[in-house]
Amino acid sequence: MARRSDNTRKELKEMTVEAGVNLLEHGGIEALTARAIAGRIGYTVGTLYNVFEDLEDIVMHINAATLHEMYDRLAPLAKTRKSPAKRLLDLARAYGDYARANSARWNLLHHSPRNSKLPAWFHGAATHMFTLSESVLHEIDGVNKKSAHDAARVLWAGLHGICALSINQKLAYVDARPMQALIENFVNCYVKGLVV
């Protein structure tokens, strides 16, 4: 095993997150254990716990990396010259595409249990995602800062439900249309309701 001095704490954090993402992509959430991560990076579980508080802390860092990656993919869509309604739809479609293409990471982000309060650094990463849709929503006539804040969360909640049902293959139970068709329907109807 490598000695702790072989890598800095920052490097160990980055290696741990990368190994965790790799485990998720190849084995799902069940494959994500401290022992498996430590084995992938050539360190002991004890070394991991000198850098992270526990497995829950490791999961929080993996989830933060997912949020940052999602933000980087979606941010350019919020800044195009399209109408606000079209940009919101583009953001929603891209969110659905990301959820489908990275289902294990997306599921971990939304379904990992928490035994402690969310740390402030993670809360900031999560709320940063909402700034994309809030800024676009605020461009719609009659939508003020408070209503943009609330609407962004309603849109996310609806998208979350559609994506979760699709990824977990539950839409077939109710003979629903494909995920992207439902996303388009939901966003278009919601935006129309905002401007009435």
N, C-alpha and C positions, 0 to 999 in steps of 0.2 A: 504494500500500500504506500501511496505517496505521503510524504510528510506535510504537515499543515503549512510549513514555510514555503512549499513549492508554488503556492498560488496565494494571491492577496484575497482578502475577504470579498472584495468586489468581484474578482474573477471566480471565486467559489460560488457566489450567488448566481452569476451569469451561467456558469457550468451547470449548476443545480437546476435552474429554470429550463435551460436547453435540454437537459436529460429528462426532466419531467414532461416537457412537451413531446419529446420523442417517445417516451413510454405511453403517453396518452394516445398518440397517433397510431401506435402499433398494437396496443393492448387495451385501450379504453381506460376508464376511471379505475377499474379494479386493479390494473397493473401499477398504479401510482402508489408506491410504498417508499418509505425512507430507505429501506434496505436495497430496493431495486435502483433507486436514484444513486445512492452511495456506490453501489457496484458499477454503475455506468460511468461514474466520474473517477473511480479509483481511490475513493476515500472511505473512511468508516462512517457509520451512522453517528457516532460520537462527534466526529468532526463537523458533520452537517448541523448537529445541535449546538455547536459552538458558534455557528454563523446564523442559524435560524432558531426561533423559540421552540418550534415543534413542527409536525407535519402540516398542521393547519396554517402555520406561517409560510411554509413552502408553497402550499396551495394558493395562498393570498398573492404571493409573488408571481406565480404562474398565471393566475387570473389577471393580475395587473399587466403582465406582458401581453395577454390576449386583448385586453382593453386598448392598450397602446397600438397594437397591430391593427385592430379593427378601426381605431380612430384614423390612423395613417391611410388606410384604404378608403375610408368614407369621406375624409375631409375635402379632397378635391371636388367631390360631387356637390358639396354645399356652396361652392364658389363659382359655379358655372354661370353663364348668362341666361339660362333657362328661367322660366317663371318659377315662383316659389312652390307652386303645386307640383310642377314637374321635378324640381330638385328634391322635394320631400319624397316623391315616388322613387326617384333614383336612389336616394339614401335607404329607403325601406327595402328596395329590391337587393341592393348591395348587402344590406344587413342579413337578409334571408340567404343570399348566396354564400356569405361568410359562414353563417350558422350551418348550412348544409355541408360545405366543403371542410369545415373544421368542427364537426359535430361533437367529438369528445371534449375538445377545449371549451366549446360553447356550453355543453352540458355541465362541465365542471364549474364554469363561471356562475351558472344559475342554480346548480343543485348541490353544491358542496355545503355540508352543514357547518354552522358557526356555533362555537361554544363561548366565544368572547365577542366583545364589541369590535366593530370594524375600526381598524386604525385610521387615523386622519389621512395618512398618505394614500391609502387605498380609496377612501371615500372621495378624495380629490380626483383620482383617476376615473372613478365611476361617473361622477357628476360632469367631468370634462366631456364625456361622450355626448351628454345632452346638449352641450353648447352648439353642436352642429345643427340639430333640428330646431333648437330655440332661435338661433339667429335667422334661419329661413322663415320660421313661423312668424317672427316679429315683423317681417316684410309684408305680411298679408294685412290688408286694410282692416282696421278694427281689432287687431290682435295686439294687445299691450304686453308689457314685459311679464306680468303675472300670469296672464292667460297663455302666453307662449311657454312659460315654465310648466304650467299644468298640462297643456296640450302635448308637449314633448314626452311627458311621462305616460299619458294616456296612449299615445302612439306606440311607445315602447312596450307597454303592457299588452296591447293588442297584437303587436308583432311577435312578442315573446310567446304568446299563446299559439299563434299560427305556426311559428317555427317549431315549438316544442311538440305540437301534435304531428307535424309533418315528419320531423326527424325521428320521432318514436313510432312512426307508422300508424298513427291513430286516425288520420283523416279518412282512411279507407273504411273505417268502422261506420262512418256516417255518409259515405258516398260523396265526399266533398271533392271539389275541383283541386287541381294541383296548388302547391304552396304559393307560387308566384301569382297565380290568378287570384287567390284569396287576399294576398298582400295588396295587390292593385285595387281590388274592390274595397277593402277596408280603408286604405289611405285616401282614395278618391272620395268615398262617402264621408269620411271624417273631415276632410278639408272643405268639402262643400258645406257641411254643417257649420264650420267655423265662420264662413262668409255670409251666412243667411242673416 
